[in-house]
Amino acid sequence: MIPAEIKIEVNENIIREQLEKRVNEIVDSTLLLIDVKGLAKKLSMSERFIEEEFLHDPRIKLHEVKKNRKRWYFYKPTIEAITEILRTEW
């Protein structure tokens, strides 16, 4: 019988990146509302820039929910509207 030797090398950084990507996909699919801080983090843009460029647009205002001076936005339609703005107006 021929001795078999199997050697597996695992790159932990690649595995970590793949896990983070998958977790983000799952979180994105389950998010209902997001605030300006969350949008800033997701889009890698400043809150002020998001306010000036996107949040005054009527397509975004449709998805706004207000309560006690706090504003949230329905996640999926807001991201879709921002994507549309970026594709058509930039």
N, C-alpha and C positions, 0 to 999 in steps of 0.2 A: 504494500500500500504506500502511496506517495503522500508524504506529509504536506498538508495544506496550511498555508499561512495567509491570513487575511489582515490587512492593515487599513484602517479607516481613519482619515484625518478630517476633523471637523473645524470649520472656521466659525468661531463663535460670533464674530461681528456680522457675518452674512445671516446667520440664523436669527440673531437679535433683530436685524433690520427687517427680515421677512415677518417675524412675529409682530413687530410694531406696526408694519404695514397692514397685516391682517386684522389686528386689534382696532386700528383706525377705521378700516372698512366696516367692521361690525358696529363700532360706535356711531359712525356716520349714518348707517342704515337704521339705527334705533333712536337717534336724536329727534326730538319734536320741536323744541325751541332753542334759540341761541340769542345771546345778547351781543352788544357791540364789542365787548372784550373778547368774547369767544370768536367772533368774526375776525377780529384783528389777529388773533393767534392762528386761526385756520388759514387766513389769507396772507399772513406775513406782511401785514400793512399796519400803519398806525391807526388808532381809533379816529383821530382827527381827519386823516385822509379818507377813511371809509365814510365818515359823516359827510364830508364835502362832496365826494365823488359818487356815492351810491345811495345813501339813505334818504336823500331828498327826491330821488327818482320815483315817479308814481308807480312803477312796476314793483318797487320794493315796499312802498307805503301800503300796498294792498295786503301785504303779509305781516304787517306790524300789529302787535298786541300791546296795549298800555294798561298799567295798573299802578297806582300810587307813584307816579312820576318815573316809573321804571318801564323800559321798552324791551320787548323781546320780538323776535321774528321767527316765523315758521321756517325751520331749517332748510328742508329740501327745496321748496319753491323760491326761497330767498337766494340760495346758492345758484339755482338755475337762472334766476333773473340777473344776478351779478355776472354769470358766465355770458349771458346774452349781451349785456352792456359792454363787457370787455371785447367780445367778438365784433360787435357792430359799431361801437363808438370810439374805440381806441385805435 
